[in-house]
Amino acid sequence: MKKLRKLFTLLFALVFCILFTWGCGKKAAECPFTTITWEHTLEDIQELEGTDSEAYDSTVYGGPVYSYPKEYDGLNGTVKYSFDENDRLVSMAWMYETGDSDDLLAVYDQIHKEAEDMLGKSGFKYNSDRFSDLASPGDVWYLETGNVILNTVDAEDVKILQYSFLHPDVSEGNPQDSKK
């Protein structure tokens, strides 16, 4: 009976450790404003979003960018799919524009909370006291599955929020990790 109890305790501890380790793994960034994934092609995007898009050349990734009107979280915005020079999807971003700084901040706070609920705290210190007087709010999640960036621009003539998901191949590591 004592052997059976030890075996049961060992088995229970092993199962608990496996489940605990599995639950603590890195969270994957699932893009909430589209069902498109990195494996999809332009044809897949056009099937989902339509063929009536604005297209222009990306100055960042070397390929075309296709933009479509897209509602997300009850807000009208634009989704942009960026490709590299090999026609591989490397960035998906949703952009919201407003004329009001308070609205911009409220939308940022709403989407930032949703991102933290999905991905946890970023660990990036962009919103620290060091940057409080210098920049509009923003945050970055450095993930193995690709960086997630939420940033705003609040200037006199433009007030924009952009929520970006980057392919792992075009994502960079956290520059603050090298300063620790």
N, C-alpha and C positions, 0 to 999 in steps of 0.2 A: 504494500500500500504506500509506503514511504517513497519507493522508486517511482510509482505512478504519479504521485504528487509532484516530485521533482521534475519529471518529464513534462507534466502539464504546465508547471510554472515556467520551465525553460521554453516550451512551445509558445506560451502566452507572451513571454518577454520578446521572443523572436518576432512574432507577428506584430506586436506593438511597435517594435523598432522599425520594421519594414514599412508599416503604415505611416509612422511619424516621419521617416525619411522621405517617403513618397510625397507626403503632404507639404513638406518644406522645400520642395524643388523650386527652381526658378519659374516664375510665371511667364507664360507666352503672351505676346502682344497680339491679340486678335482685333483687327481693325473694326471698329464699331459702325462706321458709316458706309461700308460696302461689304459685299460678300466675295469680292475679288481677292485672290491670294497671289503670291509671287509666281506660282506656276501658270497663271492665266496669261493669255495672249491678248493682243489688240482686238482680235475678232471676238474673244470672250467678253471683253469690256464693252464692245459695241453691241453685243447681244443683250447685255444687261442695261446699259445706259442709253443706247441708241446710236445712230450714225451721225446725228446732227451735233457735232462738237466743234469747239474752237481748237485749233492746233497751232503750235509754234515750236521752234527749236529750243531745247533746254541749253542754257549756258552753263549748267552745273554738271549734267550727266552725259551730254554729247548726243542725245537722241531727241525724239519729239516728245512734247507734252500735249496731252489731250484733256480738255476741261469741259465739264458738263454742269448744268445747274443741278443742285442736289440739296434736298432738305435733310437735315440731321437734327435730332433733338427738338423738333418743332421749329427750327430756324432755317430760313432760306440762305443757301450759300452756294459754293462751287466746289466740286471735287476735281482734283487734278491727278492724272496718272502720268508719271514720268518714266521714260525709257532710256536705256543707255545706247551707246553706238551699235550694240549688237541686237537691238530691238528686244531687250530683256527688261521687264518691269522692275524698277528699282525704288520707286517712291510713290506713295499714295497720300494725298493731303486734302483736307477739307478746309475751306477758307470762308470766313464770315466777315462781312463788312458792315459797319454801322456808322452813324454820324454822331454818336453820343458816347463820351468816355465812360459814363456810369454804366451804360448798357454793355459796353465792351468788357468792363471789369466784372459785371454780373455773369456774363456768358463765360468768361475765363474761369471764374470761381466754380460755376456749375460743371463745366467740362473737366476742370482740374480735379474736382471731387470724384467724378465718374472714373477718371483715369487712375486716381489713387485707389479707388475701390477695386478696380480691375488689376492694377499692377503693383500696388503698395506704394510706399514713400519712395521717391526717386533717389534721395541721397545727394542730389545735385544742389549746390548752394547758391543758385542764381537769385533766389528771392531773399538772400541774406541781407543784413544791414549794410554790408559793403556795397551792394548794388541798389539799395532802396531809392536813392536820389538820381541814379544814372539811367535806369532802364525801365521799360514797361515790363509787366509780369511775364514770366516764362518758366518752363521747367523741362528737364530732359530725363528720360529713363534709358539708361545704357543696359540693353538686354542682349543676350546671346542670339535671340531671334530677330534682332534689329532694333535700332534706336527708335524711341517714340519722343517726339518733340511737340510741345505746346508753347506757342509764343504769340506775343501781341506786338503791334506797332500802334502807338497812340500819339500821332502827330497832329498838328493843326488841321491839315488837309486830308488826312487819311487815318482811319481807325480800323485795324484789321486783326483778326485772330486766325492763326493757322494751326491745325492739328495734323501732324505728319507722322507717317509710319515709313521707316526706311528699311530696305533690304539689308540683311547682315553684311553683304559685301561692300556696301557703301556707308556703313555705320562706323563710327569711331569710338574708341574707348573714352572713359571719363578722364578728362585732363586733370581733375582734382585728385585722382588716384595716385598720380606721380608726385604729388606734393605732400603726401602723408608721411 
